[in-house]
């Protein structure tokens, strides 16, 4: 089961440092705790990834079920054909 992901920009270390600095400044301007803000987004990220994996597992299960039903249906049709031939 492959987990799909979209292309993300790869940030350089200096860009990450600058983003972190600006993030802290903005959070403080809005009188928010940067750690609380980050925890919120980390929890959302985890939930999103769990949902993505769950959705892919469900799709795989449905695919296997459909394949199994198709095999059973084909086996049933071939059994009926052999009974008629006798």
C-alpha positions, 0 to 999 in steps of 0.5 A: 500500500503506497501512501501518496503525497504531493510535492512539497517545497524543500526548504534550505536550513536558512529558510527554515530558520527564517520561517521559525523566527518570523513564526515566533514574531507573528505568534507573539504579536497575536499574543499566542504561544508558539508552542501551542500553535505548533502543537495544533498544526502537528495534531492536524498533520497527524490526523490528516495522515492517519485519515489518508492511510485509513482511506487507502486501506479501505480502498484496498479492502474494497478492491480485494472484496470486489475481486473475490466476489468476481472470482466467486461469481465466475466460479459459480457460472463455471459450475452451472455450465458443467452441471448443464453439460452432464 
